[in-house]
Amino acid sequence: MTPADLSLTVLRAVRRAVDDGALRVDVPSRAKVERARPGGVGEYASSIALSLARPAGRSALDVAGILEERLRDVPGLRAVEITGPGFLNFTLQRDVDADLVRGILAAGTSYGHGAALAGTVVCFAAVAEPRAVLVVETLVRLLRSQGGDAEVGADGGERLHVYPGASGGHVTDAVRWAFLRAAPHDRPLDPGPLLVPHERNPLFRVQYAHSRTRRLLVNARQLGFTPEPGRLGEPGRPGQYVEPGHPGPPEHPDHAAPLLRLLREHPLALLSAARHRAPDRVARQLEAVADALLAFQHTVLPLGDEKPSAAHRSRLALAEAAGTVLAGGLSVLGISAPDRI
């Protein structure tokens, strides 16, 4: 919740108090909200109760109490407190979705990497079969992404049960996906269909989804705005503010929820793939992220004569974060993430 959002929220609390007869005043055109002074309570404060007290024929503390009742449990507000002669003091809730996007963009393609396997060294037996070589190479990267390490060719090393697959020479992105998308002990996919740029081709969807995020950033710059994590807006009505506490659509579009959930789960997917020696879990995760992103992408840019809003900047940041996750996951698999397809 921004200071502008908070000002609107306070005004709407006044309007509700007037509508239900708790206050008899003219609703002001604006409610001043400012940063709490050093030593004060909360993050923001408003003196609106003091300015309404005389026209309402009530004490400022009474007016503050009436407004506090209507500001209680408003999404985005963690606490509302009354201090002094009737100041309203606000503590905001953290925006967990925006924090997630900021964290991804700050980490870059290393998002999801961690230290859960620190001190773990896995020894793999020497392998020569093409698919087994590729699987082991990928598992080494996965283990290192989680703080562990690996050795290949050590005596008595771990032997993986890998269903063989012929590479036929140069290992392309299609061959890598065919070998890694199926569980190691299962028959690999046929790489032929993975060479065809079609929506039924999962590798194409993942790489295309990444390229779409790059194109969205270019198009947004041409329209004069850049990504900025924040509120994603109301579904079906881009950028419109939804009054906290009122029934209706949630703070982010319904089609953003699956994408946010998958981005939040990505670190666990990488860790699980490393622990279970299952690079196919990363491939499946990337497919899910790509599909969720492609369903969301149509809300990112303004439509028609619509002007870019804070919601558009937030959605662009979410799309950029999703593209970052796709690029990082493809890198772990040794597959390219093209900017244009």
N, C-alpha and C positions, 0 to 999 in steps of 0.2 A: 504494500500500500504506500503510495507516494503522498507527500504533503497535500497535493491538490486533491487526491482521492479522499484524504482525511478531512479536508475542509468540506467537501461535498457530503461526506458521511455525517458530519456535525450538523450541517444545514438540514439534512433529511431527518435527523433526530428531532430538530426543532419543529419541522413541518409535521411530523407524526404527533408530537406533543400538542401542537395546535389543533390538529385534526381530531384528536380524541378528547379535546377539552381540558387537558391538563394545564395548558398555558393559553392566555389570551393576549397575544401580541401579533404584530405584523412580522412575518418571516423576513429576516434581512436578506439582502442580495448576496452577501458573502459572509463567511465565517473566518476570521483571521486565525491561522494556526502557525505557530512559530516554534523553533527549537527551544527545548527546555533550558533554562539558564543553569550555569554551573551550580551544583549543589541542590538542584531541583529534583523533582520526581519524574520518572519516565523519560521519553525521548522528545515528545512534543507537548505543547500546552496551548490552551485557548481560554480567553477571558470572556467568551460570549455570554456566559451566565451573568457576569457583572453588568454587561451592557443591556441585557434583557430584563434585569431585575426591576428597575423603576417602571417601565411601561407595563410589565406583568403584574405590578403591585405585590410582588413577592420578594423575599430576601434572595440574594445571590446564591446562598447555600441551598435554598429550596429549589431554585431554578436548576442549579447544577445537579441536584439529586434527581430531578425529573429527567434531565437529559442523560444522566449516567444510567438510569434504568433502561433507556432506549438504545444505549450504546453497548450494553452488556452483551457478551457472546456474539458480537459482530465479527465475521471472518476477517482476519487481517489484524485484529486488535487482541493483544494478549492481556492487557489490563487497562482499565480506566479508573483513575483515582481523583478525588476532590481534595484540594489543598487550600490553605489560607482562607480568604473571604469567599471563595467560590470558583477558583480556577479548576478547569478540567485538564487532567494530565494523562497522556496516552503512551503506552508501551506497545510497539508493533510486534506482530508475529514475524518470524523469519519466513521469507518466501522460499520454500524448499525446492520448488521447481526451478526458479531462477538460480538458486545456489547450485543445483545440479548442473545446469548449463554452464555457469561460470567455472565450476570445477573441471568440467570436461574441456572447455576451451583453454583453461590454464594448463592442464596436463598435456594437451595435444594428443598425438597418437599413442602416447604412453598411458592414457586413461585406462584404468583397470589393472595396471601393473602395480605390484605391491611386494610385501616382504613376508607373506604368510608362510612361504616355504624356505625362509632363510635358514641356512645351516644344513639343508637337505641336499645331498649329492646322489644322483641316480646314475648307476653304471649300466649301460646298454651293451649287450653282446654285439660283436661285429656283424654287420649285415652287408649283403651284396645285391640282393634282389631289388630292382628299381623302386617298387612301391615301398618296400620296407625302408630303404634309404631315405626316401622322402618323408615318411612318417616319423622316423627317428629324428631327422633334421628339424622337423616342425616341433616335436616334443621337446627338443633341447631349447628352442626359442621360448616355448611356453613355460618351461621350468624356470628359465632365467628371468622371464617377465614377472615371476612370482617370488623372486629372491633366491631361488634354488640354483643348482648347477647340475651339469651332467657330463659324463665321460662316455665315449663310444669306443668299443673294441677292447674293453677291459676283460680280463679273464674272469669267468664266473658272472659276467654281467647279466642284467635282466634280458630275457628273450621275449620279444613280442610275437604274438600270433597274428601275422599279417597275411591276408589273402593276396597272392601275387597279382601283379598287373604289369603288362608290357608297356614301356614308355614309347618305343618306336623311335628313339633318337632324342632330339631336343625336347626338354620338358617345358611345355607351354603352360600358360595359365589354365587352359582347359584341362590339360592332363593333371595338373596339380589339384584342381577342384575335383576331378573325377576320382583321384586317388584318396583325397582327404575328406570329401563329403560323406562317403560311406564309412561306417565303423571299420577300423583296421581289419577285423576278422571277417568282414563281409566282402562279397564280390564288389570290386570297384565299379563306378558308373562308366557308361560308354562315353568317351570324350567327344565323339562325333557331334551329337546334338548340342554340346556346350560351345561349339564354334559358331552356332547360328544365332544372330542377334534377334531374339524373339522373347516375348514376355513369359513363355513357358520355360525358358532357359534360366535357371536360378543364378548362375554365375553372371549372366548378362544383367539380370535385375539388380544384383548387388553392385556391380560396377556402374551401371547406368544411374542407380540411385545416388551413388557418390558423385558422379559427374553432374547430376541435377543440382546438388547443393552448391557446387562451384558456379554453375550458371546462374542460380538464384542470387548469389552474392554479386556477380557482375551486373545482372539486371537491376538489382536494388541500388547499386552505385549509380547507374544511369538515371534512376529515378530520384537520386539525391538522398538516400538514407543508408545507414549501416546497421549491423546487428548490435543489439543491446539487450541482455537478459532482463526479463521482467514479466509482467502480467501478459498472458496470451490472448485475452479478450473473450467475448461471448461467442459461442458457436452460432454460425449462420449470420452473425452481425459483426464483422471484423472491426475491432478497435473500440467498440462501444462499451462504456463503463456500465457494470452491473452493480446495483446498490448492494453492499454487503448486508446480510441479514434478511434480505427479501427472497421469497421463493422464486425459483426460476433456474436458468442455466448456471452451471458452475463457472469458476473463474477462468478455466481454460477450455478450448473447444473439445468436445467429446472425442474427436479423432486425434487429438494430441495425447490423450491419456495412454493409449497402448505404446506410443513411441516413448513417452517419458518413463513408463514402467520398464521397457526393454533397456533403455539407456542406464537406468538405475541398477538393473540386474547384470549388466555387462561384466563388471569385475568378477562377480561370482561365476559367470560362465567361463571366463578365462581360467580362474582358479580350479574349477571343477574339471576342465579339460586337461589341465596339467596333472592334477591328482589321479585322474582315472585313465591317463594315457589315451585320451579321446579327442583328437583334433577335430573330429566330425562335429563335436558340440559347438565349436567356434563357428564352423560353417553354417550350422543350423541357426545359431544366434544371429549371424549376419543376414541370413535370408529374412528372418523375422523383422530385424531392424529396417532392412530395405523396404519390405512390404509396408510397414507402418509409416515410413517416411514418404513413400510414394502416395499413400492415402492422405497424408497431411499436407504435402507440398502445395496443393492448390489454394491454400489459405494464406500463403506467405506474402505474396505481392498484392498491392492494391488492384482493384478491378475497376475498369472504366474510368470515371472521373474522380474516383475515391482518392483522397490524399493519404500519403503514408502517415501512419499513426504510431504511437508507442507500442501498440499490440503488434503491428507489422514488424517493428524492430525486434520485438521479443520472439516472434515466430521465426524470423530470419536467423536469430541466434540459436534457436532450437534446431533448425535445419542444419546450420553450420556444425553444431555439436554432433548431430547424427552422422553427418559426413565425416567428421573427425573419427568417430567410433568405427565407421566402415573402413576408413583408410588404415586405422591401427590394426583392426582385425585381419584385413587382407594382408597386411605386412607380416603379421605373425604366421600366416599360411604361405608366405612367399609369393603372393599374387599381387599384381599391379593394381593401382587405384587411379585410373586415368581421369584427368580433369575434363576431357571431352570425349564423347562417343558419337 
